[in-house]
Amino acid sequence: MTPRLYGESGQAAPLYIAAVVGLLFLALMFFAFGQADIRRNETQTAADAAALAAAKESRDGLEDALRLNVLDPNWLEDLIEGVVRSPEVGCAEASRFAAENDAQGIDCVPLADGRWGVTVRVRSEKPVGKSIVEGTEGQHAEAVATAVVESRCVFEPNEVTEEPPTDGEDEDPEEEEEKPSPGQFFCDGKKWVIDPTRLDLLPDMADLFDVRLAEG
């Protein structure tokens, strides 16, 4: 019986070796694909950050225009409805944020579907790296992200009423004419009354508009 046991042991040894080799191969395969997934996730994070930065830059580019046109109710209404948009796309900020996340911007374009926003495409600076999967060592992950600017408010203009001149009273030409409020913003349950004498109390663009990631 002893020779038979040795024979069975000798036959089983190659099977164990093959099983171990197979398991190691599978482990290396999972590692290789896991490494690629990590690089793709990192690149997607870079694309998201770049798109959000571009959209925020585009939104904040209207800050000065808001101050200049704050007494024009028609302009304010167009602003809230998305008719007035910043000519600044924000691609410089997109490239900067992509670089901070180990990626480079390869495309940055404003949306052409009526929404106010931008689509950014980035590529990872670092390649996937060497692995048992042939041809991956020189490949770079790419990712696309879209961010949009959306109004958080509605604008309610004030009705303009003209008071008749008072009889027997001459107007002082040096007296500065009091400018009426053009209206008020209602943002997430908060009311902002526009006071022409206190423009420092105006909401900023972040109060009026939200920036978020969206489907491309």
Stockholm file with secondary structure:
# STOCKHOLM 1.0

chainA/1-216         MTPRLYGESGQAAPLYIAAVVGLLFLALMFFAFGQADIRRNETQTAADAAALAAAKESRDGLEDALRLNVLDPNWLEDLIEGVVRSPEVGCAEASRFAAENDAQGIDCVPLADGRWGVTVRVRSEKPVGKSIVEGTEGQHAEAVATAVVESRCVFEPNEVTEEPPTDGEDEDPEEEEEKPSPGQFFCDGKKWVIDPTRLDLLPDMADLFDVRLAEG
#=GR chainA/1-216 SS CHHHHHHHHHHHHHHHHHHHHHHHHHHHHHHHHHHHHHHHHHHHHHHHHHHHHHHHHHHHTTHHHHHHTTTCHHHHHHHHTTCSCCSCCCHHHHHHHHHHTTEEEEEEEECCSSSSEEEEEEEESSCCCCCSSTTCTTCCCEEEEEEEEEECEEEEECCCCCCCCCTTCCCCTTSCCCCCCCEEEEETTEEEECCTTCGGGSCCHHHHEEEEEECC
#=GC SS_cons         CHHHHHHHHHHHHHHHHHHHHHHHHHHHHHHHHHHHHHHHHHHHHHHHHHHHHHHHHHHHTTHHHHHHTTTCHHHHHHHHTTCSCCSCCCHHHHHHHHHHTTEEEEEEEECCSSSSEEEEEEEESSCCCCCSSTTCTTCCCEEEEEEEEEECEEEEECCCCCCCCCTTCCCCTTSCCCCCCCEEEEETTEEEECCTTCGGGSCCHHHHEEEEEECC
//
